[in-house]
Amino acid sequence: MLVIGLTGGIASGKSFVAECFAELGCEIVDADVIGHEVLKQPETIQRIQEAFGDKAVVDGEVDRRALATIVFPKDSQSPSEELKLLESITHPEIGKWMELRFLEIEQSKSAQAVILDAPVMFKAQWDRFCDHIVFVHADLKIRQQRANLRGWPEGELQRRERQQLPLEHKRSRATDVIDNSGSAEQTRSQIQSLWMKWQQRG
């Protein structure tokens, strides 16, 4: 079973690309969705409360908005120590959940391939699961427009991107690139070509 990782800049359209692959019969494993589930686990909640105090946990649940303000300080130009601490708590658990999900899909034979949508794939070393890695490119102007539609304030995209690996690093480690700056049809065409190439390789 193929595991295809998706990487790229913030608001580059990775979710849309994942949906296009799903139309071809692939199963999507979304690291963010798994991450949200991990944050609901009692052991994780306890470790986060111990690490960040009561301001990060309200009524026995992780307050994701409050936690984000702690680990993504506005004046930070690089990954904060708080973010590194949070990742040391959550990334190993997310990786375990991923492996279990891959095994379930493979055993059920419900899909020919899995799409791993994971924004911090290289940082968390989840690329070790992947047979191919696709870098989803989109021009900065387009990504900024998409960020604005999310209601992000000016500069938020750049601030969050500084917390991640440089785009050039991600692109250099990818096996393939999809340009998602154009129309949906253009993106789909690139995805279909890639899919056919992988199928021909067996």
C-alpha positions in Angstrom: 0.0 0.0 0.0 1.4 3.4 -1.0 1.7 6.2 1.5 1.8 9.6 -0.1 2.7 12.5 2.1 1.5 16.1 1.4 3.6 19.1 2.4 3.7 22.7 1.4 3.2 26.2 2.7 0.3 27.3 4.9 -2.9 27.9 2.9 -1.3 26.3 -0.2 -4.4 24.1 -0.6 -3.2 20.7 0.7 -6.6 19.8 1.8 -8.0 20.3 -1.7 -5.2 18.2 -3.2 -6.0 15.5 -0.6 -9.6 15.5 -1.6 -8.7 15.1 -5.2 -6.6 12.1 -4.4 -9.6 10.7 -2.4 -11.7 11.0 -5.6 -9.1 8.6 -7.1 -9.8 6.1 -4.3 -7.1 7.1 -1.8 -7.8 7.2 2.0 -6.9 10.5 3.8 -5.1 10.4 7.1 -5.1 14.0 8.4 -2.5 14.7 11.1 -4.4 17.7 12.4 -7.5 15.6 12.9 -5.5 13.0 14.8 -3.8 15.8 16.7 -7.2 17.0 17.9 -8.0 13.5 19.1 -4.7 13.2 20.9 -5.5 16.4 22.7 -8.6 14.8 24.1 -6.7 11.9 25.7 -6.5 12.1 29.5 -2.8 11.4 29.6 -2.1 14.2 27.1 -4.4 16.6 28.9 -2.5 15.9 32.2 0.9 16.4 30.6 -0.2 19.7 29.0 -1.6 20.9 32.3 1.7 20.0 34.0 3.7 21.8 31.3 1.6 24.9 30.7 -0.6 25.3 33.8 -4.3 25.8 34.2 -4.5 28.5 31.5 -4.1 25.8 28.9 -6.7 23.4 30.4 -10.3 24.5 31.2 -12.9 22.2 32.7 -10.7 19.2 32.1 -10.2 19.9 28.4 -7.3 21.5 26.5 -8.2 25.1 25.5 -6.7 25.0 22.0 -7.0 28.8 21.5 -5.3 29.5 24.8 -2.6 27.0 24.1 -2.0 28.5 20.7 -1.3 31.9 22.2 1.2 30.3 24.5 3.2 28.3 21.9 2.9 30.9 19.1 3.9 34.2 20.8 3.4 37.2 18.5 6.9 38.5 18.8 8.6 35.2 18.1 10.8 35.0 14.9 11.5 31.3 15.3 9.9 28.2 17.0 9.3 29.0 20.7 10.5 26.8 23.5 6.9 26.3 24.4 6.1 25.0 20.9 9.0 22.6 21.1 7.7 21.3 24.5 4.2 20.8 23.1 5.5 19.0 20.1 7.6 16.7 22.4 4.3 15.7 24.1 2.0 15.4 21.1 4.1 14.3 18.1 5.1 10.8 19.4 1.4 10.1 20.2 0.2 11.4 16.8 2.8 9.1 15.1 1.5 6.1 17.0 -2.1 6.8 16.0 -1.0 7.2 12.4 0.7 3.9 12.3 -2.4 2.2 13.7 -4.6 3.9 11.1 -2.2 2.8 8.3 -2.4 -0.7 9.5 -6.2 -0.6 9.7 -6.5 0.6 6.1 -4.0 -1.9 4.8 -5.7 -4.9 6.6 -9.1 -3.8 5.4 -7.9 -3.3 1.8 -10.2 -0.3 1.7 -7.8 1.8 -0.4 -4.9 1.4 -2.8 -3.1 4.3 -1.2 -3.1 6.6 1.8 -2.7 10.4 1.7 -0.9 11.7 4.7 -1.8 15.3 5.2 0.7 16.6 7.8 1.9 20.2 7.9 4.9 19.4 10.1 5.8 16.1 8.4 9.5 16.6 8.2 9.8 18.3 11.6 8.0 15.4 13.2 9.9 12.9 11.0 6.6 11.4 9.7 8.1 11.3 6.2 9.5 7.9 7.3 6.1 6.5 6.6 5.9 7.8 3.0 6.7 6.2 -0.3 6.2 9.6 -2.1 6.1 13.1 -0.9 4.2 15.8 -2.8 5.0 19.5 -2.3 1.9 21.6 -2.9 2.9 25.0 -4.2 0.8 28.1 -4.4 1.9 31.7 -4.9 2.3 33.8 -1.8 -0.4 36.2 -3.0 -2.9 33.4 -3.3 -2.0 31.9 0.0 -2.4 35.3 1.6 -5.9 35.7 0.1 -6.8 32.3 1.5 -5.5 33.2 4.9 -7.6 36.4 4.8 -10.7 34.3 4.1 -9.9 32.3 7.3 -10.1 35.6 9.2 -6.4 35.7 10.0 -5.0 39.2 10.8 -2.4 40.8 8.6 1.0 39.0 9.1 -0.5 35.9 10.8 0.4 33.7 7.8 4.1 34.8 7.9 4.2 34.5 11.7 3.0 30.9 11.7 5.2 30.0 8.7 8.3 31.2 10.7 7.5 28.4 13.2 7.8 25.8 10.5 10.7 24.6 8.3 11.5 26.9 5.3 9.4 26.2 2.2 12.7 25.6 0.2 13.6 22.8 2.7 10.2 21.1 2.3 10.3 21.4 -1.5 13.8 20.0 -1.7 12.8 16.9 0.2 9.7 16.2 -1.9 9.6 13.7 -4.7 7.0 15.5 -6.7 5.5 19.0 -6.9 1.9 20.1 -7.7 1.3 23.8 -8.5 -2.0 24.7 -6.9 -1.9 28.4 -8.0 -4.2 27.9 -11.0 -7.7 26.5 -11.5 -9.1 23.4 -9.8 -9.1 21.6 -13.2 -5.4 22.4 -13.6 -4.6 21.0 -10.2 -6.7 17.9 -10.8 -4.9 17.3 -14.1 -1.5 17.3 -12.4 -2.8 14.9 -9.7 -4.1 12.5 -12.3 -0.8 12.5 -14.1 1.1 11.8 -10.9 -1.4 9.0 -10.0 -1.0 7.4 -13.4 2.8 7.6 -13.1 2.8 5.8 -9.7 0.4 3.2 -11.0 2.6 2.4 -14.0 5.6 2.0 -11.7 3.6 -0.6 -9.7 
